[in-house]
Structures are given as structure tokens and as C-alpha cells.
Amino acid sequence: MGKETHDAFSCARQVFIEADEALSFSLSDLCFHGPAEELKLTENTQPAILTASVAILRVIQERGFRPDYVAGHSLGEYTALVCARALPLSDAVRLVRKRGRYMQEAVPVNRGAMTAILGLEADLVREACRAVTGRGIVSPANFNAPDQTVIAGDAEAVARAADVAKAKGAKRTMPLPVSAPFHCDLMAPARDRLAVDLEAQEFNDLDMPLITNVDAAEVRSGSAARASLIRQVCLPVRWVESIQYLVDHGVDKFVEVGPGKVLSGLVKKIAPAVSTYSVDGIRGIEALASGVSGATM
């Protein structure tokens, strides 16, 4: 993860050096050489994705890229805050490593689950969750696209809610290979532990507004960004509303920075008329250089 960018750009190499020093172990070696089983541990995955994303961000910033707004899906909100200069990378990478550990430890193995509900509107997914709450905790975790909502909670309740969603007309339900049921009430222990770390962390006011996961609204102050990160742990990612907010405020170019292209696909489902750019390596960096000014990442 991130090796191509690391090898090609000195500013990207410096990002990995910063992360290694902040964590007091070689995250870069884990990203580049594995083992995969260790990299998949969420306490390692989260700082790895953050670092790889910021490495690309630094490259395009050197080339003059400056977004009008920032937003990030779940963990990506930390990358957005690094971009907005609310947090230095060194502090952000330490925070997300703790975030990953706390999330993993919040729920016993095999108790929780997450499932994507495809082809069913969000209100009907909410109804499906409410229909089985007597079986345990289950609720929407990610409102990813008009026809894609992820639910999370106790494994039995999630499975039963998925069955109800099928009966309501869902085209498909897809269990996700995750290590914990994120963005639901089962994450309360993780939220409470992370809140202590976030409250102790200094946050600067943002250089550009952040559209938060929890409210799908702008924040500009460091204190508001901190509060949103705390609430985010147990509350759903309101990605559809976040993108709609940005479009309503004139944004027509979106730049996805970091590993993968999932968010660009979701953005196009929400707002088909906008332009999207996936920047996850050298080819993406060069494509972006063809002329994007004023874009949201």
C-alpha cells in the first residue's frame, strides 16, 4: 500500500517517515511488505490508509491543488482534517491507530456484523432494522448511495434485518468482511475511550470547511471537528447527504485521494453530472494534473 507513490516522490517518502516516527515502528515496512494478516488488523489498517492517503495529498498539494471543501468517509475524515490543517499527520496517525484498537476491542469476536443492502431506499432499510430490534442492536451505519445502505450491529440482528430488507424488495444483501460492527451503538466503549484522546488533542481551526459524516453540514472550527469525530464512532456516515450538500453549494468536481476508487463510484451514483477523479497512484496524480482547480476531496 502506497509504495509506488513513496518511491516516486520525495514528499511522499517524508510522509511515511513522519508516520514511522510518530508510531515508533515501521508502518512503511508493513505497508510495503506485509504480512497481509497483520496489515488487515484495523489498528494497522487505519493508520496505513491515512498515511498512504496523505502521501498522495502532499504530492498534489505540491502541484498547487487546494480544495474548496473537504470531506471523508469514516476514517477518511481524518485525512480531510490533515488536508485542512486542523491536525498534523503525526497526531492524526497516532489517533487513528488508537481508534482502530478501541474499535476492535469494543465487541467480542463474532458478536458483530455489517451487511450492505443493495437496491432498497434508505427509509425501507431503516424500517427493516426497526422490525428486528428485539433481536439485538442493528441500525444503518453507512448511507453510501441512494440504493446502497450498510447496516451494523449484533450478528443475529443484522442477519434478520437483511432478510426483512429482502422481503421489502432489496435486490441483494452482502455481508461485509469487517473486523467489527462500525458506526453503531456497539461502538460506545470505543467512542468513550477515543473521546479522552480527542479531548486531549489540540485541533486548529480549518483552512477550508469540512462536511462532517454525522451532520452532513459544514464545520470550520477545530472544536466542532473534534466533536464530530467523537460522535462519528457510533453514528452513521451520511455520505449521500454530504455529497448532495456539496453539489447544492456549487461543487462539480470531486477528487478522491488514497487507496481505491470506491468513493468516486458512490459520488457518481449520488450526483451523476459531476466530474470525479480517483487519485491512488502515479497515473491518478498525472490525470489530475490535466486541470482540476477548486475540487472537493
Secondary structure as GFF3:
##gff-version 3
##sequence-region A 1 297
A	DSSP	alpha_helix	3	8	.	.	.	ID=ss1
A	DSSP	alpha_helix	10	23	.	.	.	ID=ss2
A	DSSP	alpha_helix	27	33	.	.	.	ID=ss3
A	DSSP	alpha_helix	36	39	.	.	.	ID=ss4
A	DSSP	alpha_helix	42	62	.	.	.	ID=ss5
A	DSSP	beta_strand	70	71	.	.	.	ID=ss6
A	DSSP	alpha_helix	76	83	.	.	.	ID=ss7
A	DSSP	alpha_helix	89	106	.	.	.	ID=ss8
A	DSSP	beta_strand	112	118	.	.	.	ID=ss9
A	DSSP	alpha_helix	122	130	.	.	.	ID=ss10
A	DSSP	three_ten_helix	133	135	.	.	.	ID=ss11
A	DSSP	beta_strand	138	145	.	.	.	ID=ss12
A	DSSP	beta_strand	148	154	.	.	.	ID=ss13
A	DSSP	alpha_helix	155	167	.	.	.	ID=ss14
A	DSSP	beta_strand	172	175	.	.	.	ID=ss15
A	DSSP	three_ten_helix	185	187	.	.	.	ID=ss16
A	DSSP	alpha_helix	188	200	.	.	.	ID=ss17
A	DSSP	beta_strand	210	211	.	.	.	ID=ss18
A	DSSP	beta_strand	218	219	.	.	.	ID=ss19
A	DSSP	alpha_helix	222	232	.	.	.	ID=ss20
A	DSSP	alpha_helix	239	248	.	.	.	ID=ss21
A	DSSP	beta_strand	253	257	.	.	.	ID=ss22
A	DSSP	alpha_helix	262	270	.	.	.	ID=ss23
A	DSSP	beta_strand	275	279	.	.	.	ID=ss24
A	DSSP	alpha_helix	282	288	.	.	.	ID=ss25
###
